[in-house]
Amino acid sequence: MLSRRQWTYTVLSYLILEILIRNVKGLNVCTSGSATSCEECLLIHPSCAWCAQEEFGAPRTLTSRCDLLQNLQKRGCEARSVESPRSDSTVLENQPLSSKGSGPTQYDVIQIMPQKVSLSLRPGDPTWFEVQVRQVEDYPVDLYYLMDLSLSMKDDLDTIRNLGTKLAQEMKKLTSNFRLGFGSFVDKNMSPFSYTAAKYQSNPCNGYKLFPNCVPSFGFRHLLSLTDKVDMFNKEVQKQMVSRNRDAPEGGFDAILQAAVCKESIGWRKEAFHLLVFTTDDVPHLALDGKLGGLVQPHDGMCHLDEKNEYSASTRMDYPSLALLGEKLAENNIYLIFAVTKKLYVIYKNFTALIPGTTVEILDQDSKNIIQLIVNAYNNIRSKVELTVWDHPEDISLSFTATCQDGRPLTGLRKCADLKIGDTVSFNVSVEARGCPSPDRPQSFTIKPVGFKDRLQALVTYRCDCGCTRHTQPASGRCSGAGTHTCGTCACEPGYLGTRCECREGDAGSTHLAACRQAEGKQVCSGRGQCRCNQCLCYESEFGKIYGSYCECDDFSCARHKGLLCSGHGECHCGECKCHAGYIGDNCNCSTETAPCVSEDGRMCSGRGVCVCGGCQCTEPGAFGDTCEKCPTCPDACGTKRECVECRLFGSGKLADNQTCQRLCKDEIVTVETLKSDDPNAVLCLYKTDSDCVMKFTYSEHANGQSVLTALKEPECAAAPDALTVLLAVVGSILAVGVALLAVWKLVITVHDRREFARFQSARSRARYEMASNPLYKQRMSSHAAETVFSMNSLNSKSYNGAVH
């Protein structure tokens, strides 16, 4: 049943569709088509309807019965005579979702609803149904630990000797029903992958000084079936010894495939969550690498464990391809966890994009973090739900709209993340048939969440036939006895023409050229046919079909894109492309799909561009990437990357939640002691931490498209000052200031005194000049000099008087 929202979408879709049909160049797609029967009419467009009423339409017009529903009604077609089926969906099985995974009901756990639907589809007419998915609490877990036992993993083997007990203790916090298994691998025991000389047969480490003893090389060895007795896991691990192969890559993909398909030997439970932990410190061999050793037979994807639980076809078949690996993992509901060293992270991260249901985690050199790694990966996997489609029919298109925890519909997405155990999410699935397959071929498909055993089966039937065909009359009198009457029209026998089969071919008296011209002055039958019995018989063409009342239309004179008519995404009708669902444009080369434009943070084109024809056109200067996610020069580049640096290196910031950090922050972060700025393309970013320190990092984009952040291991913090140093500095500063003030005061006084002394000297000089040049001025004499002068004057006076006398 359709929800109210879905019915709203349906009504709006048809209203928009009708507006487009009426307004695009005034073309009615129904009447301009080549439909001469009810079935052909239904295939033209979902808005087209056929009138099976006996007396209807212009006698000479073969396509007048095919028109829009409202047009047929206006022209007098009764409702009971209209053939216009609609697509619909019916739920056949709908058991409620479970809330708990373990306990007495664990074999009847339901995590997807509904479980079975029936779809009745008319080509071009979409219908919807809703799917709900819930990750139940306390779901059983089967974990198979697959370990690389090449020589470089010796320290890792020593670390996991007691892994079983510790891992079981941690997993018991997540589920009460946990089982653990163990297997190992090295590589194919043949040249050039391993040492094959006689002296290396029993001991490949012969002559190797660092580690002189090891076991012979092997492809894959199943050591312990899944069990809840973790002590057995510890004992089995303690028995193991490392081996030595010749080249760097390992044969791990051989081991993964055998662990996935050998269900009985491994012990995978149908009602459990399947985890396959793959630990290694090197790259894997891939398909076609086996040709180096003369292995030309492709892997058959089957189980090949012998009585010793060893991979018996290791030296007979090539390594499996990524496609085969992904198919078998999905087929057996297995989540694969790559636990690899830091240098291999990018390589295995690329593998996860090609193998659904896989994740990658960074493993310490000695595997010390393996338990936390597994727990983190398990929580990450359980925090998201992603739908996959199996056995997808070619003539059916599916589109998804996810409604996650925030309640907002996300068109084009079939995945929800950041979920908690027990959360329920829903998906609206739109289904549309593009054509009508052969009726004898049953059609169905399956929708399945990645890693779940639960699935939804959809049974498909097609509404390509008209109900009026049940009343077909061969050699009907309505057709002059020369044709079959069906759905209001006559299908004439060979040699007969006319709407009622009333004419014979070649009958000159039945030719009326005026009825075969579209307008006065136009060519008869548009120059592409002959007029017979009031009708145009269109010529055949090697390019396609010519049709129409006046042979004015064809199905090949439409725009092409890359050599394909209507880009291969539409049908050519009378010179115009009628695009399939999901495509628009004059040549149908523009996809309306927006899912490829949604970035990891859920924004369209990372908020830096617009989605055009299924791809992002970046509008922010400097932005690039499939979703404009890369932009070292954007104003928000440092701010965006800062949050990743905080959560990845220090577990702080807005993205401190581990699941959110892992989902949004996938760039490689390199930590250094000293930050160099040699790269001219790198952007230097810095910010102040909560502890008033300064954190620095650079952001750059490599030529291979990978974003790299180079950050300091620790923020730069100023050292706290010493109290005694501060005290001495303060006292010294005060003394220095005092001395400086005294020096200035002394300088001012000295300058002032010198100016006063200079003024005094100047005044004194002037005084001397005045005494020397003033005739009235006589210098004061001393008393002794005065007495002498006075005496001399007295004597002179006396002498003078005596002379007179």
Buried (B, 14 or more C-beta within 10 A) or exposed (E): EBEEBBEEBBEEBBEEBBEEBEEEEEBBBBBBBBBBBBBBBBBBBBBBBBBBBEEBBEEBEBBBBBBBBEBBBEBEBEEEBBBBBEBBBEBEEEEEBBBEBBEEEBEEBBBBBBBBBBBBBBBBBBBBBBBBBBBBBBBBBBBBBBBBBBBBBBBBBEBBEBBBEBBBEBBEEBBBBBBBBBBBBBBBBBEEBBBBEEEBEEBBBBEBEEEEEBBBBBBBBBBBBBBEEBEBBBEBBEEBEBBBBBEEBBBBBBBBBBBBBBBEBBBBBEBBBBBBBBBBBBBBBBBEBBEBBEBEEBBEBEBBBEEEBBBBBBBEBBBBBBEBBBBBBBEBBBBBBBBBBEEBBBBBBEBBEEBBBBBBBBBBEBBBBBBEBBBBBBBBBBBBBBBBBEEEBEBBBBBBBBBBEEEEBBBBBBBBBBBEBEBBBBBBBBBBBBBBBEEEEEBBBEBBBBBBBBBBBBBBBBBBBBEBBEEEEEEBEBBBEBBBBBBBBBBBBEEBBBBBBBBBBEEEEBBEEEBBBBEEEEBBBBEBBBBBBBBBBBEEEEEBEBBBBBBBBBBBBBBBBEEEBBBBBBBBBBBBBBBBBBBBBBBBBBBBBBBBBBBEEBBBBBBBBEBEBBBBEBEBEBBBBBBBBBBBEBEEBBEBBBBBBBBBBEEEBEBEBBBBBBBBBBBBBEBEEEBEEEEEEBBEBBBEBEEEEEBBBBBBBEEEEBBBBBBBEEBEEEEEEEEEEEEEEEEEEEEEEEEEEEEEEEEEEEEEEEEEEEEEEEEEEEEEEEEEEEEEEEEEEEEEEEEEEEEEEEEEEEEEEEEEE
